[in-house]
Amino acid sequence: MVGAVIKWFASPSTMPQGLTWDGKTLWHCDLGSDTIYQLNPITGAVIRLFASPDTDPRGLTWDGKTLWVATGNLNRIYQLETH
């Protein structure tokens, strides 16, 4: 069935917004805490976390080298170093 749930785990935050895949891990941003999380895709465990460069993070994407986050407070898009 199209759209059938394959797997799920609880979000580490209360207001999940964006999610992206970097080829090894998941990245997730949270609107309530203005935090960006790196997650283990098998367990959902937080690998690391850091503050968003601006409040109101809404979306994430991975370009193959770096992480990008779009925020609503200042209507900016940031390219982030993750190493």
C-alpha positions in Angstrom: 0.0 0.0 0.0 1.4 3.4 -0.9 2.0 5.6 2.2 2.0 2.6 4.6 4.2 3.2 7.7 7.4 1.2 7.5 9.0 2.5 10.7 8.5 5.2 13.3 10.2 6.6 16.4 9.4 9.4 18.8 10.7 12.9 17.9 13.3 14.2 20.4 11.4 17.5 20.5 7.9 18.8 20.9 7.5 20.8 17.7 9.2 18.9 14.8 9.4 20.8 11.6 12.1 19.8 9.0 13.7 16.5 8.3 16.5 15.5 5.8 18.8 12.6 5.2 22.6 13.0 4.7 23.3 9.5 3.5 24.1 8.2 7.0 22.0 10.0 9.5 18.8 12.1 9.8 18.7 15.8 10.6 15.7 17.3 12.2 14.9 20.8 13.3 12.5 21.9 16.1 10.4 25.1 16.1 9.8 25.1 19.9 13.4 24.9 21.1 15.2 26.4 18.0 17.4 23.3 17.9 18.8 21.1 15.2 19.3 17.4 15.9 21.3 14.7 14.2 19.6 11.4 14.7 20.4 7.7 14.3 18.0 6.5 11.6 17.7 3.0 13.2 17.0 4.0 16.8 16.0 7.7 16.6 18.7 8.4 19.3 20.1 11.9 19.3 23.7 11.8 18.0 24.2 15.5 18.7 22.3 18.7 18.8 23.0 22.4 18.4 21.2 25.7 18.3 19.7 26.9 15.1 21.4 30.0 13.7 18.1 31.8 13.9 14.8 31.3 15.7 11.9 29.6 14.0 13.7 26.9 12.0 11.2 25.4 9.5 13.0 23.3 6.9 16.2 21.4 6.3 18.0 19.9 3.3 21.3 18.3 2.6 23.2 19.2 -0.6 25.7 16.3 -0.4 28.3 18.4 1.5 26.5 20.8 3.9 23.2 21.2 5.7 20.8 24.1 4.9 18.1 25.4 7.2 15.3 27.8 6.4 14.0 30.0 9.2 10.9 32.0 9.5 11.9 34.7 12.0 14.2 36.7 9.7 13.1 34.8 6.5 16.7 33.6 5.9 18.3 30.4 4.6 21.6 29.4 6.2 24.3 27.0 5.0 25.7 25.2 8.0 29.0 23.4 8.6 28.3 20.1 10.3 31.8 18.6 10.7 
